[in-house]
Amino acid sequence: MSEPVSVHILDREYTFGTSDAERAGLVAAARLLDARMRELRGGDKLVAPDRLAVLAALNFAHDLQASGGPGARGDGAFTLLDEANRKLDALLAQAD
């Protein structure tokens, strides 16, 4: 059963439907993304949020490859990123 959960990323609220089992993971992921985007933004409040999101995604992908995690040598990382992008697109569509 899907329950609404709200997260804040760069002072903007996003509400998603998620199961109780996925709620903690979504909240933790949103906090991690918010922290990384704030770190990348630094003191420059004029950087566009979509640019920060892309930079954060590239940083996470690089970290995944450097850690030797799934797909560290190739297509697996891109498969994970594609899946993450599909999920994010679906969640953003729900938030709009």
LOTOR-445158 format. One record per residue: x negated, y negated, z of N, C-alpha, C, CB in turn; residue in one letter; residue number from 1. Coordinates in Angstrom, 3 decimals. Atoms other than C-alpha are relative to their C-alpha. Last residue first. Glycine has a CB too. Layout:
BEGIN
+----------+----------+----------+----------+----------+----------+----------+----------+----------+----------+----------+----------+------+-----+
:      nxx :      nyy :      nzz :     caxx :     cayy :     cazz :      cxx :      cyy :      czz :     cbxx :     cbyy :     cbzz : rest :  nr :
+----------+----------+----------+----------+----------+----------+----------+----------+----------+----------+----------+----------+------+-----+
:        X :        Y :        Z :        X :        Y :        Z :        X :        Y :        Z :        X :        Y :        Z :    a : NUM :
...
+----------+----------+----------+----------+----------+----------+----------+----------+----------+----------+----------+----------+------+-----+
This chain:
BEGIN
+----------+----------+----------+----------+----------+----------+----------+----------+----------+----------+----------+----------+------+-----+
:      nxx :      nyy :      nzz :     caxx :     cayy :     cazz :      cxx :      cyy :      czz :     cbxx :     cbyy :     cbzz : rest :  nr :
+----------+----------+----------+----------+----------+----------+----------+----------+----------+----------+----------+----------+------+-----+
:   -0.593 :    1.119 :    0.759 :   -3.739 :  -17.491 :  -10.064 :    1.484 :    0.135 :    0.042 :   -0.498 :   -0.037 :   -1.468 :    d :  96 :
:    0.110 :    1.218 :   -0.813 :   -4.944 :  -15.175 :   -7.279 :    0.635 :   -1.190 :   -0.700 :   -1.466 :   -0.305 :    0.313 :    a :  95 :
:   -0.991 :   -0.067 :   -1.085 :   -3.648 :  -12.063 :   -9.077 :    0.003 :   -1.300 :    0.793 :   -0.292 :    1.198 :    0.939 :    q :  94 :
:   -1.301 :    0.117 :    0.643 :   -5.588 :  -13.002 :  -12.237 :    1.120 :    0.044 :    1.039 :    0.188 :    1.117 :   -1.037 :    a :  93 :
:   -0.191 :    1.419 :    0.310 :   -8.660 :  -13.588 :  -10.081 :    1.344 :   -0.220 :   -0.679 :   -1.140 :   -0.519 :   -0.896 :    l :  92 :
:   -0.260 :    0.711 :   -1.238 :   -8.299 :  -10.091 :   -8.632 :    0.240 :   -1.480 :   -0.243 :   -1.150 :    0.186 :    0.958 :    l :  91 :
:   -1.331 :   -0.387 :   -0.479 :   -7.961 :   -8.494 :  -12.062 :    0.357 :   -0.760 :    1.267 :    0.066 :    1.514 :    0.256 :    a :  90 :
:   -0.984 :    0.580 :    0.913 :  -10.941 :  -10.420 :  -13.415 :    1.418 :    0.301 :    0.459 :   -0.213 :    0.526 :   -1.418 :    d :  89 :
:   -0.073 :    1.434 :   -0.295 :  -12.955 :   -9.500 :  -10.326 :    1.019 :   -0.690 :   -0.896 :   -1.377 :   -0.654 :   -0.171 :    l :  88 :
:   -0.714 :    0.154 :   -1.271 :  -12.114 :   -5.806 :  -10.781 :    0.153 :   -1.481 :    0.351 :   -0.744 :    0.746 :    1.136 :    k :  87 :
:   -1.403 :   -0.334 :    0.229 :  -13.088 :   -5.903 :  -14.453 :    0.819 :   -0.193 :    1.271 :    0.131 :    1.442 :   -0.501 :    r :  86 :
:   -0.614 :    1.090 :    0.748 :  -16.304 :   -7.756 :  -13.607 :    1.475 :    0.269 :   -0.276 :   -0.740 :   -0.220 :   -1.308 :    n :  85 :
:   -0.198 :    1.109 :   -0.936 :  -17.177 :   -5.197 :  -10.928 :    0.674 :   -1.175 :   -0.698 :   -1.345 :   -0.443 :    0.609 :    a :  84 :
:   -1.099 :   -0.389 :   -0.885 :  -16.650 :   -2.361 :  -13.419 :    0.317 :   -1.121 :    0.984 :   -0.349 :    1.292 :    0.760 :    e :  83 :
:   -1.229 :    0.036 :    0.801 :  -18.817 :   -4.109 :  -15.987 :    1.214 :    0.336 :    0.860 :   -0.096 :    0.981 :   -1.185 :    d :  82 :
:   -0.346 :    1.408 :    0.188 :  -21.461 :   -4.749 :  -13.330 :    1.282 :   -0.142 :   -0.823 :   -1.157 :   -0.749 :   -0.684 :    l :  81 :
:   -0.487 :    0.530 :   -1.280 :  -21.471 :   -1.092 :  -12.280 :    0.440 :   -1.452 :   -0.139 :   -1.087 :    0.116 :    1.077 :    l :  80 :
:   -1.297 :   -0.643 :   -0.215 :  -21.762 :    0.023 :  -15.906 :    0.616 :   -0.510 :    1.293 :   -0.145 :    1.541 :    0.038 :    t :  79 :
:   -0.953 :    0.720 :    0.836 :  -24.535 :   -2.500 :  -16.417 :    1.396 :    0.590 :    0.122 :   -0.451 :    0.021 :   -1.454 :    f :  78 :
:   -0.238 :    1.310 :   -0.613 :  -26.418 :   -1.107 :  -13.455 :    1.024 :   -0.780 :   -0.803 :   -1.309 :   -0.799 :    0.109 :    a :  77 :
:   -0.814 :   -0.168 :   -1.198 :  -26.009 :    2.424 :  -14.807 :    0.333 :   -1.320 :    0.668 :   -0.706 :    0.893 :    0.978 :    g :  76 :
:   -1.423 :    0.177 :    0.229 :  -27.279 :    1.428 :  -18.252 :    0.869 :    0.100 :    1.246 :    0.454 :    0.994 :   -0.977 :    d :  75 :
:   -0.709 :    0.294 :    1.238 :  -30.888 :    0.920 :  -17.343 :    1.490 :   -0.135 :    0.106 :   -0.287 :    1.024 :   -0.960 :    g :  74 :
:    0.772 :   -0.089 :    1.234 :  -33.634 :    1.964 :  -15.012 :    0.814 :   -0.306 :   -1.249 :   -0.593 :    1.362 :   -0.121 :    r :  73 :
:    1.189 :    0.843 :   -0.090 :  -32.196 :    0.809 :  -11.710 :   -0.804 :    0.009 :   -1.291 :   -0.874 :    0.454 :    1.150 :    a :  72 :
:    0.260 :    0.673 :    1.270 :  -28.862 :    2.294 :  -12.722 :   -1.242 :   -0.855 :   -0.001 :    1.155 :   -0.840 :   -0.364 :    g :  71 :
:   -0.610 :   -0.593 :    1.189 :  -27.829 :    3.128 :   -9.179 :   -0.306 :   -0.819 :   -1.248 :    1.511 :    0.124 :    0.185 :    p :  70 :
:   -1.356 :   -0.501 :   -0.180 :  -30.274 :    1.668 :   -6.681 :    0.545 :    0.573 :   -1.292 :    0.912 :   -1.103 :    0.506 :    g :  69 :
:   -0.007 :   -1.376 :    0.482 :  -34.014 :    1.324 :   -7.217 :    1.354 :    0.652 :    0.168 :   -1.046 :    0.811 :    0.718 :    g :  68 :
:   -0.103 :   -0.925 :   -1.130 :  -34.002 :   -1.730 :   -4.995 :   -0.056 :    1.456 :   -0.435 :    1.282 :   -0.251 :    0.760 :    s :  67 :
:    1.265 :   -0.006 :   -0.742 :  -35.306 :   -3.935 :   -7.808 :    0.021 :    1.011 :    1.145 :   -0.297 :   -1.397 :    0.548 :    a :  66 :
:    1.040 :   -0.639 :    0.805 :  -32.363 :   -3.021 :  -10.041 :   -1.304 :    0.122 :    0.774 :   -0.231 :   -0.783 :   -1.288 :    q :  65 :
:   -0.381 :   -1.399 :    0.173 :  -29.799 :   -3.825 :   -7.363 :   -1.062 :    0.750 :   -0.786 :    1.356 :    0.109 :   -0.705 :    l :  64 :
:    0.254 :   -0.683 :   -1.274 :  -31.572 :   -7.047 :   -6.407 :    0.304 :    1.494 :   -0.102 :    0.842 :   -0.630 :    1.120 :    d :  63 :
:    1.456 :   -0.129 :   -0.127 :  -31.610 :   -8.111 :  -10.056 :   -0.363 :    0.736 :    1.287 :   -0.673 :   -1.389 :   -0.025 :    h :  62 :
:    0.409 :   -1.025 :    0.961 :  -27.898 :   -7.412 :  -10.389 :   -1.504 :    0.243 :    0.084 :    0.395 :   -0.411 :   -1.431 :    a :  61 :
:   -0.423 :   -1.304 :   -0.530 :  -27.198 :   -9.360 :   -7.172 :   -0.432 :    1.131 :   -0.933 :    1.532 :    0.031 :    0.199 :    f :  60 :
:    0.837 :   -0.311 :   -1.155 :  -29.259 :  -12.307 :   -8.414 :    0.349 :    1.367 :    0.574 :    0.153 :   -1.077 :    1.077 :    n :  59 :
:    1.317 :   -0.387 :    0.507 :  -27.543 :  -12.232 :  -11.793 :   -0.951 :    0.361 :    1.137 :   -0.598 :   -1.129 :   -0.840 :    l :  58 :
:   -0.144 :   -1.329 :    0.606 :  -24.152 :  -12.241 :  -10.086 :   -1.329 :    0.494 :   -0.544 :    1.048 :   -0.027 :   -1.120 :    a :  57 :
:   -0.108 :   -0.968 :   -1.097 :  -25.208 :  -15.163 :   -7.875 :    0.113 :    1.417 :   -0.551 :    1.217 :   -0.324 :    0.896 :    a :  56 :
:    1.322 :   -0.123 :   -0.617 :  -26.377 :  -17.131 :  -10.906 :    0.012 :    1.020 :    1.132 :   -0.473 :   -1.357 :    0.524 :    l :  55 :
:    0.836 :   -0.745 :    0.940 :  -23.088 :  -16.422 :  -12.686 :   -1.394 :    0.205 :    0.585 :   -0.086 :   -0.735 :   -1.356 :    v :  54 :
:   -0.481 :   -1.388 :    0.006 :  -21.061 :  -17.495 :   -9.644 :   -0.851 :    0.865 :   -0.932 :    1.485 :    0.057 :   -0.430 :    a :  53 :
:    0.494 :   -0.648 :   -1.220 :  -23.170 :  -20.644 :   -9.229 :    0.412 :    1.466 :    0.046 :    0.523 :   -0.731 :    1.245 :    l :  52 :
:    1.446 :   -0.185 :    0.201 :  -22.483 :  -21.581 :  -12.856 :   -0.602 :    0.699 :    1.217 :   -0.710 :   -1.370 :   -0.248 :    r :  51 :
:    0.142 :   -1.130 :    0.925 :  -18.759 :  -21.017 :  -12.290 :   -1.467 :    0.279 :   -0.299 :    0.759 :   -0.275 :   -1.307 :    d :  50 :
:   -0.189 :   -1.300 :   -0.654 :  -18.886 :  -23.186 :   -9.148 :   -0.149 :    1.188 :   -0.942 :    1.354 :    0.050 :    0.637 :    p :  49 :
:   -1.304 :   -0.597 :    0.284 :  -20.335 :  -26.143 :  -11.101 :    0.117 :    1.380 :    0.653 :    0.222 :    0.108 :   -1.523 :    a :  48 :
:    0.152 :   -1.186 :    0.836 :  -23.361 :  -27.732 :   -9.436 :    1.367 :    0.663 :   -0.146 :   -1.046 :    0.994 :    0.608 :    v :  47 :
:   -0.566 :    0.222 :    1.321 :  -22.369 :  -31.167 :   -8.096 :   -0.149 :    1.195 :   -0.934 :   -0.638 :   -1.195 :   -0.620 :    l :  46 :
:   -1.437 :   -0.302 :   -0.009 :  -22.814 :  -30.304 :   -4.402 :    0.640 :   -0.144 :   -1.386 :    0.713 :   -0.915 :    0.988 :    k :  45 :
:   -0.586 :    0.564 :    1.211 :  -26.598 :  -30.174 :   -4.805 :    1.462 :    0.410 :   -0.117 :   -0.785 :    0.450 :   -1.245 :    d :  44 :
:   -0.618 :    1.283 :   -0.311 :  -27.818 :  -29.611 :   -1.238 :    0.702 :   -0.628 :   -1.191 :   -1.033 :   -0.945 :    0.522 :    g :  43 :
:    0.835 :    0.878 :   -0.818 :  -28.519 :  -25.937 :   -1.757 :    0.746 :   -1.274 :    0.339 :   -1.313 :   -0.331 :   -0.720 :    g :  42 :
:   -0.424 :    1.393 :    0.173 :  -26.312 :  -24.536 :   -4.511 :   -0.903 :   -0.958 :    0.756 :    1.440 :   -0.178 :    0.463 :    r :  41 :
:    0.396 :    0.437 :    1.335 :  -28.188 :  -21.245 :   -4.633 :    0.338 :   -1.474 :   -0.235 :    0.679 :    0.865 :   -1.057 :    l :  40 :
:    1.467 :    0.011 :    0.043 :  -27.901 :  -20.739 :   -0.871 :   -0.492 :   -0.535 :   -1.347 :   -0.563 :    1.422 :    0.249 :    e :  39 :
:    0.421 :    1.180 :   -0.773 :  -24.231 :  -21.719 :   -0.925 :   -1.522 :   -0.140 :   -0.011 :    0.513 :    0.093 :    1.456 :    r :  38 :
:   -0.311 :    1.173 :    0.807 :  -23.619 :  -19.200 :   -3.726 :   -0.397 :   -1.284 :    0.721 :    1.489 :   -0.028 :   -0.344 :    m :  37 :
:    0.956 :    0.067 :    1.113 :  -25.461 :  -16.471 :   -1.806 :    0.253 :   -1.242 :   -0.848 :    0.094 :    1.269 :   -0.876 :    r :  36 :
:    1.332 :    0.347 :   -0.517 :  -23.524 :  -17.172 :    1.408 :   -1.004 :   -0.154 :   -1.128 :   -0.488 :    1.065 :    0.987 :    a :  35 :
:   -0.039 :    1.387 :   -0.462 :  -20.164 :  -17.226 :   -0.374 :   -1.380 :   -0.443 :    0.482 :    1.039 :   -0.165 :    1.127 :    d :  34 :
:   -0.026 :    0.853 :    1.189 :  -20.979 :  -13.992 :   -2.208 :   -0.011 :   -1.473 :    0.386 :    1.231 :    0.309 :   -0.856 :    l :  33 :
:    1.310 :   -0.120 :    0.633 :  -21.961 :  -12.256 :    1.034 :   -0.086 :   -0.904 :   -1.222 :   -0.279 :    1.457 :   -0.395 :    l :  32 :
:    0.955 :    0.732 :   -0.852 :  -18.855 :  -13.535 :    2.795 :   -1.389 :    0.013 :   -0.607 :   -0.045 :    0.606 :    1.413 :    r :  31 :
:   -0.274 :    1.429 :    0.176 :  -16.678 :  -12.393 :   -0.113 :   -0.947 :   -0.845 :    0.845 :    1.457 :   -0.317 :    0.366 :    a :  30 :
:    0.522 :    0.384 :    1.308 :  -18.310 :   -8.951 :   -0.081 :    0.205 :   -1.496 :   -0.248 :    0.678 :    0.824 :   -1.109 :    a :  29 :
:    1.464 :    0.013 :   -0.100 :  -17.693 :   -8.617 :    3.666 :   -0.628 :   -0.441 :   -1.323 :   -0.527 :    1.396 :    0.400 :    a :  28 :
:    0.363 :    1.155 :   -0.826 :  -14.025 :   -9.604 :    3.256 :   -1.523 :   -0.120 :    0.109 :    0.633 :    0.119 :    1.409 :    v :  27 :
:   -0.266 :    1.212 :    0.775 :  -13.593 :   -7.156 :    0.378 :   -0.415 :   -1.239 :    0.771 :    1.480 :   -0.086 :   -0.371 :    l :  26 :
:    1.004 :    0.096 :    1.053 :  -15.282 :   -4.342 :    2.298 :    0.169 :   -1.257 :   -0.834 :    0.064 :    1.217 :   -0.891 :    g :  25 :
:    1.267 :    0.395 :   -0.624 :  -13.158 :   -4.961 :    5.386 :   -1.100 :   -0.169 :   -1.042 :   -0.427 :    1.035 :    1.046 :    a :  24 :
:   -0.026 :    1.364 :   -0.533 :   -9.945 :   -4.902 :    3.338 :   -1.347 :   -0.450 :    0.551 :    1.042 :   -0.106 :    1.082 :    r :  23 :
:    0.920 :    0.845 :    0.757 :  -10.668 :   -1.778 :    1.274 :   -0.142 :   -1.405 :    0.574 :    0.457 :   -0.090 :   -1.423 :    e :  22 :
:    1.306 :   -0.655 :    0.104 :   -9.179 :    0.810 :    3.659 :   -1.032 :   -0.878 :   -0.708 :    0.140 :    1.324 :   -0.739 :    a :  21 :
:    0.689 :    0.138 :   -1.288 :   -6.307 :   -1.515 :    4.579 :   -1.400 :    0.582 :   -0.064 :    0.796 :    0.684 :    1.112 :    d :  20 :
:   -0.408 :   -0.991 :   -0.993 :   -5.390 :   -1.672 :    0.910 :   -0.756 :   -0.252 :    1.306 :   -0.258 :    1.447 :   -0.518 :    s :  19 :
:    0.953 :   -1.089 :   -0.199 :   -5.847 :   -4.833 :   -1.086 :    0.529 :    0.966 :    1.047 :   -1.381 :   -0.546 :    0.419 :    t :  18 :
:   -0.683 :   -1.156 :   -0.554 :   -3.786 :   -7.649 :   -2.554 :   -1.001 :    1.136 :    0.104 :    1.225 :    0.407 :   -0.868 :    g :  17 :
:   -0.028 :   -1.222 :    0.789 :   -5.876 :  -10.730 :   -3.033 :    0.856 :    1.031 :    0.700 :   -1.419 :    0.541 :   -0.234 :    f :  16 :
:   -0.808 :   -1.025 :   -0.650 :   -5.778 :  -14.320 :   -1.824 :    0.140 :    1.179 :   -0.953 :    1.398 :   -0.556 :    0.413 :    t :  15 :
:   -0.476 :   -0.981 :    0.972 :   -8.536 :  -16.754 :   -2.764 :    0.778 :    1.062 :    0.773 :   -1.194 :    0.638 :   -0.821 :    y :  14 :
:   -0.658 :   -1.208 :   -0.493 :   -9.270 :  -19.887 :   -0.750 :    0.501 :    0.853 :   -1.166 :    1.169 :   -0.366 :    0.934 :    e :  13 :
:   -1.222 :   -0.237 :    0.756 :  -11.818 :  -22.437 :   -1.897 :    0.587 :    1.330 :    0.460 :   -0.273 :    0.001 :   -1.545 :    r :  12 :
:   -1.105 :    0.804 :   -0.517 :  -14.416 :  -23.791 :    0.507 :    1.285 :    0.102 :   -0.817 :   -0.419 :   -1.425 :    0.068 :    d :  11 :
:    0.282 :    1.411 :    0.275 :  -17.287 :  -22.308 :   -1.492 :    1.210 :   -0.880 :    0.305 :   -0.423 :   -0.182 :   -1.462 :    l :  10 :
:    1.276 :    0.046 :    0.704 :  -15.721 :  -18.852 :   -1.237 :   -0.194 :   -1.441 :   -0.452 :   -0.041 :    1.009 :   -1.222 :    i :   9 :
:    0.444 :    1.331 :    0.400 :  -12.953 :  -18.352 :    1.296 :   -1.385 :    0.100 :   -0.635 :   -0.020 :   -0.968 :    1.216 :    h :   8 :
:    1.425 :    0.221 :   -0.231 :  -11.089 :  -15.077 :    1.654 :   -0.332 :   -1.406 :   -0.475 :   -0.881 :    1.075 :   -0.736 :    v :   7 :
:    0.565 :    1.240 :    0.511 :   -7.398 :  -14.335 :    2.018 :   -1.469 :   -0.079 :    0.374 :    0.767 :   -1.221 :    0.544 :    s :   6 :
:    1.116 :    0.435 :   -0.828 :   -5.956 :  -10.838 :    2.386 :   -0.577 :   -1.249 :   -0.657 :   -1.091 :    1.135 :    0.159 :    v :   5 :
:    0.785 :    1.174 :    0.360 :   -2.582 :   -9.733 :    1.072 :   -1.115 :   -0.266 :    1.012 :    0.904 :   -1.220 :   -0.112 :    p :   4 :
:   -0.299 :    1.098 :   -0.926 :   -1.480 :   -6.135 :    1.678 :   -0.839 :   -1.211 :   -0.389 :   -0.278 :    0.416 :    1.484 :    e :   3 :
:    0.794 :    1.207 :    0.154 :   -1.342 :   -3.413 :   -0.961 :    0.491 :   -1.098 :    0.946 :    0.048 :   -0.486 :   -1.453 :    s :   2 :
:   -0.848 :    1.185 :    0.000 :    0.000 :    0.000 :    0.000 :   -0.885 :   -1.237 :    0.000 :    0.960 :   -0.005 :    1.222 :    m :   1 :
+----------+----------+----------+----------+----------+----------+----------+----------+----------+----------+----------+----------+------+-----+
